[in-house]
Amino acid sequence: MSRKKEEEAKQEELQQELSRVMMPRNNQTFGVLEQRLGGSRNKVRCFDGKTRVCRIPGRLKRKLWVREGDLVLIEPWELSGDGKGDVIFKYKKSQIDYLQRKGLLKQMQEFDEF
């Protein structure tokens, strides 16, 4: 492939990525992964001020690979919602930049990871 076609393909991929940015709904919130605990469990510092032990659900276990410092979308559990939750989505760097431009990550300044 020529260099121009490669650049066009990258731009198209970036546009598709940005068009699929998941926004929090209902009680969902953003969070920063602090520590991996093992067994698909992670300690996540959420933007609502709480630290939760979140798991990666079985349907996403093989697809969703996370590291410390990643921005993720959290859905707190109905029961014991203050302490536990599920990791639903992991944001890529371009998606994080998009969310910051839109002003949705104002609390991001508190976190030193980014």
Secondary structure as the mmCIF struct_conf table of DSSP 4:
data_model
#
loop_
_struct_conf.conf_type_id
_struct_conf.id
_struct_conf.beg_label_comp_id
_struct_conf.beg_label_asym_id
_struct_conf.beg_label_seq_id
_struct_conf.end_label_comp_id
_struct_conf.end_label_asym_id
_struct_conf.end_label_seq_id
HELX_RH_AL_P HELX_RH_AL_P1 ARG A 3 SER A 19
TURN_TY1_P TURN_TY1_P1 ARG A 20 ARG A 20
TURN_TY1_P TURN_TY1_P2 ASN A 26 ASN A 27
STRN STRN1 THR A 29 GLY A 38
TURN_TY1_P TURN_TY1_P3 GLY A 39 SER A 40
STRN STRN2 ARG A 41 CYS A 46
TURN_TY1_P TURN_TY1_P4 PHE A 47 ASP A 48
BEND BEND1 GLY A 49 GLY A 49
STRN STRN3 THR A 51 ARG A 55
HELX_RH_3T_P HELX_RH_3T_P1 GLY A 58 LEU A 60
TURN_TY1_P TURN_TY1_P5 LYS A 61 LYS A 63
TURN_TY1_P TURN_TY1_P6 GLU A 68 GLY A 69
STRN STRN4 LEU A 71 PRO A 76
BEND BEND2 GLU A 78 GLU A 78
TURN_TY1_P TURN_TY1_P7 LEU A 79 GLY A 83
STRN STRN5 LYS A 84 LYS A 90
HELX_RH_AL_P HELX_RH_AL_P2 LYS A 93 LYS A 102
TURN_TY1_P TURN_TY1_P8 GLY A 103 GLY A 103
HELX_RH_3T_P HELX_RH_3T_P2 LYS A 106 GLU A 110
BEND BEND3 ASP A 112 ASP A 112
#
